Amino acid sequence: MLKLNPPYKHLVQKRYLCGPACLQMIILRRNLGWIHQEKIAEELGARILPAVKDTFVRKLKITPEFPIFTRLVAIEAIFM
C-alpha cells in the first residue's frame, strides 16, 4: 500500500467556498498548517449571497443577488 507523507486528511468544502477549500488542501498537503476555509475566503475577498450570510462564522463580503452583478464583480476583480 502506498503511504503518503504527510498523511491524507479528508476535508469537506463549506457551502460556496470551493476555491478556499482547494487552497486549504494545498496548504495542508505542503505541511503549512491549518487555516480555516472562511479565513482564506476572507483574505481573498470572496463574496457570498445574502441568503447564506448567517451560515458563516466570519463576516464575509456580500454580493448582489442578481447573477449579472455577480459576473460583473468577478470580471472587475480580474481586470482591476
Secondary structure in CASP SS format (residue, H / E / C, confidence):
PFRMAT SS
TARGET T0000
AUTHOR 0000-0000-0000
METHOD secondary structure of the structure
MODEL  1
M C 1.00
L C 1.00
K C 1.00
L C 1.00
N C 1.00
P C 1.00
P C 1.00
Y C 1.00
K C 1.00
H C 1.00
L C 1.00
V C 1.00
Q C 1.00
K C 1.00
R C 1.00
Y C 1.00
L C 1.00
C H 1.00
G H 1.00
P H 1.00
A H 1.00
C H 1.00
L H 1.00
Q H 1.00
M H 1.00
I H 1.00
I H 1.00
L H 1.00
R H 1.00
R C 1.00
N C 1.00
L C 1.00
G C 1.00
W C 1.00
I C 1.00
H C 1.00
Q H 1.00
E H 1.00
K H 1.00
I H 1.00
A H 1.00
E H 1.00
E H 1.00
L H 1.00
G C 1.00
A C 1.00
R E 1.00
I E 1.00
L C 1.00
P H 1.00
A H 1.00
V H 1.00
K H 1.00
D H 1.00
T H 1.00
F C 1.00
V C 1.00
R C 1.00
K C 1.00
L C 1.00
K E 1.00
I E 1.00
T C 1.00
P C 1.00
E C 1.00
F C 1.00
P H 1.00
I H 1.00
F H 1.00
T H 1.00
R H 1.00
L H 1.00
V H 1.00
A H 1.00
I H 1.00
E H 1.00
A H 1.00
I H 1.00
F H 1.00
M C 1.00
END
